């Protein structure tokens, strides 16, 4: 007797149905324990960061609670980093990188996905995927020298690098999803006289909402938190991002850990809030892009 029959007839569930229901609601305690232990890898550093941000430099370095709560560390870090200016630079670079990435990488993914039967596009797909496995330190110095010679050692060059270096990951995520969209939609649009550009922007791009959200969030996380690319590309100190501005807390002989950790928490707050509200799109987008 099925569950639907049970509901319609009002009959009591059989013993086998009760067993199936109990199995479906059983808690996997082993998996729960593993997740709980692994979560400590996030919670313990976060706890250490918060309590260190509220200590004096002499008390920093232990897991004990502060003897005196030094809330002024946040105000000192705000002024030391020039947080409004650094945050504005990071925000401009992040927004520009997200917009440019969505406008270009998704169209490249569409072109590759619809031409995978052709040798050139198939080669380009695997070429960009293989580029994901090239360690960045290998190409770091050539990129810095080349962009310097092109006079792109500024925010524009940094945004272009985020667009290009993220192409492999974004192509991998978006291609599988685009191939799951029926080609009949595009064929119907071509019969009505629509061209490739119009088909993409009017049909394909709106359908890529979950994938676009995933690409946008991953790009934003990368651009906001990145330290190495701005370090080697930006030569004008007035354009420095938050991670670069926070480098002021470290010197050759000492580091002001409470003030530095206060700055880290303030820098983490905006992008953490964005991720908390948007994490469902990241997970659903990756799952949809990974399975055709």
VENGI-V625671 format. One record per backbone hydrogen bond with DSSP energy under -0.5 kcal/mol. CO is the residue of the C=O (numbers start at 1). NH is the residue of the N-H. E is the energy in kcal/mol with one decimal. If there is no record, write none. Layout:
{{CO:NH:E} {CO:NH:E}}
This chain:
{{2:6:-2.1} {3:7:-2.0} {4:8:-2.2} {5:9:-2.8} {6:10:-1.6} {14:18:-1.9} {15:19:-2.0} {16:20:-2.3} {17:21:-2.2} {18:22:-2.2} {19:23:-2.2} {20:24:-2.1} {21:25:-1.2} {23:26:-0.9} {27:29:-1.3} {28:32:-2.3} {29:33:-2.5} {30:34:-2.1} {31:35:-2.4} {32:36:-2.3} {33:37:-2.3} {34:38:-2.6} {35:39:-2.0} {36:40:-0.7} {37:40:-1.0} {38:41:-1.3} {39:42:-1.4} {39:43:-2.4} {40:44:-2.4} {42:46:-1.7} {43:47:-2.6} {44:48:-2.5} {45:49:-2.4} {46:50:-2.3} {47:51:-2.4} {48:52:-1.9} {49:53:-1.9} {50:54:-0.6} {51:54:-0.6} {52:55:-1.6} {54:70:-2.4} {56:59:-0.8} {56:60:-1.0} {59:62:-0.6} {68:70:-0.9} {69:71:-1.5} {70:73:-1.6} {71:74:-1.4} {71:75:-0.7} {72:76:-2.7} {73:77:-2.4} {74:78:-2.2} {75:79:-2.0} {76:80:-2.6} {77:81:-2.4} {78:82:-0.8} {78:83:-2.2} {82:85:-0.6} {82:86:-2.2} {83:87:-3.2} {84:88:-1.9} {85:89:-2.1} {86:90:-2.4} {86:242:-0.5} {87:91:-2.6} {88:92:-2.6} {89:93:-2.3} {90:94:-2.5} {91:95:-2.7} {92:96:-2.3} {93:97:-2.4} {94:98:-2.3} {95:99:-2.5} {96:100:-2.5} {97:101:-2.1} {98:102:-2.3} {99:103:-2.0} {100:104:-1.4} {101:105:-2.1} {101:106:-0.7} {102:106:-0.5} {104:108:-2.2} {105:109:-2.3} {106:110:-2.0} {107:111:-2.4} {108:112:-2.3} {109:113:-2.7} {110:114:-2.0} {112:115:-1.2} {113:116:-0.7} {115:118:-1.8} {118:122:-2.1} {119:123:-2.4} {120:124:-2.3} {121:125:-2.1} {122:126:-2.0} {123:127:-2.2} {124:128:-2.5} {125:129:-2.1} {126:130:-2.4} {127:131:-1.4} {128:132:-0.6} {129:132:-1.2} {130:133:-1.6} {131:134:-1.2} {133:135:-0.6} {135:138:-1.2} {135:139:-0.7} {136:139:-1.0} {136:140:-1.0} {137:141:-0.6} {139:143:-2.0} {140:144:-2.2} {141:145:-2.4} {142:146:-2.5} {143:147:-2.7} {144:148:-1.6} {145:149:-2.0} {146:150:-1.4} {147:152:-3.2} {148:151:-1.1} {152:154:-1.7} {153:235:-1.3} {154:158:-1.9} {155:159:-2.2} {156:160:-2.2} {157:161:-1.9} {158:162:-2.0} {159:163:-1.9} {160:164:-2.3} {161:165:-3.0} {162:166:-1.1} {164:167:-1.4} {166:170:-2.3} {167:171:-2.7} {168:172:-2.0} {169:173:-2.0} {170:174:-2.6} {171:175:-2.2} {172:176:-0.7} {173:177:-0.7} {174:178:-2.4} {175:179:-2.2} {176:180:-0.6} {177:180:-0.8} {178:181:-1.3} {182:185:-1.0} {182:186:-0.5} {183:186:-0.5} {183:187:-2.2} {184:188:-2.3} {185:189:-1.6} {186:190:-2.4} {187:191:-1.9} {188:192:-1.3} {189:194:-2.5} {190:193:-1.4} {195:199:-2.5} {196:200:-2.3} {197:201:-2.5} {198:202:-2.4} {199:203:-1.9} {199:204:-1.9} {200:205:-3.7} {203:207:-1.4} {204:208:-1.1} {205:208:-0.7} {206:209:-1.0} {208:212:-3.5} {209:213:-2.4} {210:214:-2.0} {211:215:-2.7} {212:216:-2.6} {213:217:-2.4} {214:218:-2.5} {215:219:-2.3} {216:220:-2.3} {217:221:-2.5} {218:222:-2.0} {219:223:-2.9} {220:224:-2.4} {221:225:-1.8} {222:226:-1.4} {227:231:-1.6} {228:232:-1.8} {229:233:-1.8} {230:234:-1.6} {235:237:-0.6} {236:239:-1.8} {237:240:-1.4} {241:245:-2.6} {242:246:-2.2} {244:247:-1.1} {245:248:-1.4} {246:249:-1.7} {247:250:-1.3} {249:256:-1.4} {254:251:-1.6} {255:257:-1.5} {256:260:-2.3} {257:261:-3.1} {258:262:-1.8} {259:263:-1.9} {260:264:-2.1} {261:265:-2.1} {262:266:-1.9} {263:267:-2.3} {264:268:-2.0} {265:269:-1.6} {266:270:-0.7} {267:271:-0.6} {268:272:-2.1} {269:273:-2.2} {270:274:-1.8} {271:275:-2.1} {272:276:-2.4} {273:277:-1.7} {274:278:-1.2} {275:279:-1.2} {278:281:-0.8} {278:282:-1.3} {279:283:-2.3} {280:284:-2.4} {281:285:-2.3} {282:286:-2.2} {283:287:-2.1} {284:288:-2.3} {285:289:-2.2} {286:290:-1.6} {287:291:-0.9}}
